[in-house]
């Protein structure tokens, strides 16, 4: 009987879990695409295939945020439906206690904690690094995507470009306006043709112009005499892409091995600020993983009390619980600049309080 009961519960729970995680992960991925890739896609700098590949690569970081919501929503939908249909009451009346009914869900939540730890410390940081490498490969293989013909290009800081025609890898009739700090034209360059390649060592697009002229603005409406050139090279750094590649990797994008190496290095250098930042990051990932079990402990008795089958209401409640929880964790993570109060340990306070609350509610449910 218990085996059939657990099969029945697990079948519903896993179905709701998959749908909830897939829904929120898709929403988060779409939000990241709209934020950072939509302009590139519309302007032709990224193809639909490249954008789809990047979306798939972004799934692990998004799944790490979606797992707690998925487990809470699945708990509310599964147990809430059982309570609304009086199935929970019938099982309890026949002598099956709440702990036996909920044991399969608690086991899955424990497995979810292990899965979340693996994603938070390994797969999510590696996915972010893979996305950056993918974008860099796109630039290296097809740099001309970022220079379109018959359009004024303002993506490169300090320059405005206009290319009349692009044939193969050659740029014909190239016009460049170089801007000063006040965004006014400082010089004008015109070349008959040019080429554009990606220089990995410089993390820049190298524009090589052939047979052209340069004239500079001297101020007060004066223009310098034309200076001819046979060959001229310009290094173009497109900030929206190259800034993330040139800067050192952020702590929140490091794997567990990289975090431990950085912490060891900071201890040797007596760099307490970096050491505390690493500890806070590691503890935050651990807290987020254990949030699955903690929130499920609260959601189990709550779903029995509510006795609601409505999917929209249960999803809204799950979303509200997760938003409140993540808001508290985010606020506490800002305390990393105050190492004297041990923010790495303070981060566990919401988990401890919610776990105590969940245990008390479950104990009360078992008694009544």
N, C-alpha and C positions, 0 to 999 in steps of 0.2 A: 504493500500500500504506500509506504513512504517513498519507495523508488518511483512509483507512478506519479506521486505527488510532486516530487522534485523534477521529474521529466516535464511535467505540465508547467511548473513554474519557470524552469529554465528555458523552455521553448518560447514562452511569451517574453521573458526577460531579455534573452539574447536578441530577439527580433526588435524589441523596443530600443535596446542598447545600440544596435547597429544603425538603426534609423536616426536616432538622436545624435550620435557621434558624427555620422555622415552629414547630417543637416548642418550642424554647427561648424564642422570643419570646412564644408563647402562655402558657408557664409563668410568665414574668416579668410579663406583663400581668395574668394571673390573680392573682399574688401582690400586685401593686399594688392591684388591685380589692379583694381580701380585706382588705388593710391599711387602705385609706382610704375605700372606697366601700360596703362591705357593710352597715355600720350605717345609712348613708343610704338604701340600697336597701330594707332590711328595714323601716325606720321610715316608708317612703313619701316621704322627702324627695327621692329620685331615682327616676324611672320606669325600667323595663327598657330602654326606647328610649334614654333619656339615658345610662344606664350603658353600653349597647352603643356609642353614639357616642363616649363618652369612652375606651372600650377601643380603638376604632379609632384615635383621635387619639394614644393612647399608644404605638402601634406603632413609629414612628421611633426614639424613645429606646431601646426594648427591642431593636430590630433592630441598633442600633449595638453592643450587648453580645453579641448572638447571632451576629453575623457571624464572629468568630474561631473560636468553637466549631463553627459550621457548616462552615467550610472545613477545619478539622482532622478533624472527623468524616467528612466526605465523602472526604478524602484516605485516611484509614485504611480506610474501607469499600471504596473503589474499588481502590486499589493492593493492600490486604490480600487482597481477593478474587482479584485477578489473580495474586498470588504464591502463594496457596493452591491455585489451579488450575494452577499451573506455566506460566501464560501469560507471566509476566515472564521466566522462565528460557528459554522457547522463543523469545521475541523477542530476547533477548540472544544466544542461540546462533546465530540467523540473521543477526547482525551489526547489530542495532538497539540502539544504546547507551541507557543510562538517561536521559541528557539529552534525547534525541529522544523517548523514551517520556513523560517528565514535562513536556516543554515546554508542552503545552497546559494542564496544571494550573498551572504557574508563571505562565503568561499570565493565566489566570483569577484567580489570587491577586493579581497586580499590579492587575488591574481592580477586585478587591475592596478593595484599599487606597484607590484613588481614590474608590470608592463610600463607603467608611467615612469618609474625610475630609469628603466632602460632607455626610453624615448627621451626623457629630459636630459640625461647625462651623456648620451652617446648619439642616438639617431637624429635628434633635432639639431644639435650644433653641426653635425656633419652635413645635414641637408642644407643648412644656410651657407656653408662653405661651398657646397656643390653648386648652388644657385649662382654664387659669385663667379665661380669658375666657368659655368655655362655662359654667362653674359660676356665674360672676357673672351671665351672662345668664339662667340658670335662676332665680336668686334674684330678679333684677329683675322678670322677667315673672310669676313665681308665688311671691311671698313667703309666702303662706299654707301652702305645703307644709311649712314649718318650724314651724307651730303646729297641732297636731292636737286635735280635740275629745275630751272625756272622757278625757284623759290628763294626768298630771303631767309637765310639760316642764322638764327640768333642763339643757338644752343651752346656755343663756345664763348666763355667769358672774355670780353675785350675785343671781340671781332663780330662783324656781320659779313656773311658770304652771299655771293650770287653766282651760280654757274649756268651758263646758257645751254650747254649740251654735255652729256656724258656718253661716251662711246667705249664700251668695254671697261677697261680700268683707267681710261684717260679722261680728264676733265678739260673741256674746251671753253675758251673765253671766260676766264676766271676773274671775278671782281671781289676785292677784299677792302673793307673799311675798318681800320684799326681805331679803337676808342680809347679815350683817356679815362682818368678816375671819375670825371664828371659826366661820363657817357657821351662825350662829344667827339666828333671825328678828329683824330690826330694825324692820320695819314691814309692815303688811298693807294692800293696796289692793283695793277691790272696785268694779267699774264695771258699769253696765247693758249697755253695748255699746262696741265699739271697732273700729278699722280698723288694718291693717298694710300699709305700703308700704316699698319699698327706696329709700334715699337714696344715690345713687352718690357724691355729694361727701363723705359721711361714711363710706362703706363700712359701712353699718349698716342694720338694719331699724328703721324709725320706727313705734312703736306709739302710736296716738292714742286715748285713752280718753274716754268721754263719760258725764257724770252718775254720779259715784261718791263714795266716801268713803275717807279715809286715817286709819289709826290707827298710832301708833308705840309701840314697846316702850321704856319708860324705865328698865328694869332693876329687879331685886328684885320682879318680878311686877307692876309698875305699868304701866298703859297710858294714853296720852294721850287726851284727848277726841277724838271723831270730827271730822274736818275734811272738809267737803263741797267738791266741785269740779264745774264744768261741763265743763272740758276739761283734759286732762293728757297730755303727750307724754313718751315714753321712747325713748332710743336704745339699741338692743340689738345688741351685737357678738357674733356667734357665732364663737368663737375658732377652731374647726376649719376654718372657711372663710375668715374675714376676715383672719386673721393673715397668710396667704400673699399676700393682695392689698394689704395696707397697707404691708408691709415692702418696702424696695427690692429690686430683682431681684438674686438671688444670682449670683455670678460663674460658677458652673457651669451656669447657665441662660441665659447670654448667647451671642449669635451672634458670629462672627468680627469683624464690623464693630463691634459693641458692645464687644468685648474690646479691640480696637485703640484705640477712642476712650477707654476707661477707662484704658488704659496710658499714652496720651499725656497725659491729664489728671493722672495720678499722677506722671509725670515732671516736669510743670510745677510741681506742688506739692511735689516732693521727698519723696513718700510711698513709701519703699522697700518697706514691707510690702505695700501694695496692688500695687505694680509686680511684686514677686516672686510674689504670689498669682496675678496674671494670667498671668505667664510660665509658672508651673507648670501652670496649667489648660490653656493652649495646648499646651504640650509633652506633657501627659498625653493629650490628644486625639490628637495626632500619633503618639505611641507606641502607643496603642491601635489606631490604624489600621494602622500598619506591622507590628503583631503578627500580622496575617493572613499576610503573606509569610514572616515569621520562623518562625512555628509550622508552616507548611506545609513549609518547608525541613527542619525536624526530623522532621515526621511522614512524609515520603516515604521516607527510608531505614529509619525505624522500622517502618513498615508492611510493608516487604519482609522485614525481619528476623523480624518476628513471624509472618508467613504465616498470618494468622487471618481467616476469613470471618465468624465470629460477630458479628452486629450489636451485641448487647448489650455484648460485651467491647470492641469498637472504640469505641462511644459512651462507655463508662465511661473508657477511656484518654484519649479526647479531652477529656472533662469534667475529668478529673484534671489534664491538662496546662494547660488554661485556668484552672482554679481556682488552681493553683500560680503561674502567671504573673500573674494579676490580683491575687493576694495580695501578691506582690513589688512590683507597681506601687503598690498601695494603701499599703503600708508606706513606700515611698520618697516618696510624695506628702506624707506627714506632715512631711517635712523642710523644707517651705516656710517654717517659722518660723525657719530657720537659713540666711539668705541667703549667709553667708560660705562655705558649702560648695557653692554653686551647685546647688540641688536640681533646677532645670530641666534641667541637663545630666546629673545623676546618674540621672535617670529613664530615660535611654537605655542604661544599662549592661546591664540584662537583655536588651534587644533585640540589642545588640552581641555579648554572650556567646552567646546562642542562635543568632545568625546564623553566628558562627564555628563553633559546634558542628554546625549543619546543613550548612554547606559542607564541613567535614571528613568528616562521615558520608556525604554524597553523593559526595565524591571517593574515599573508600574503597570505596563501592559500585561506582563506575565502574571502579576498578582490579581488583576481584575479580569 
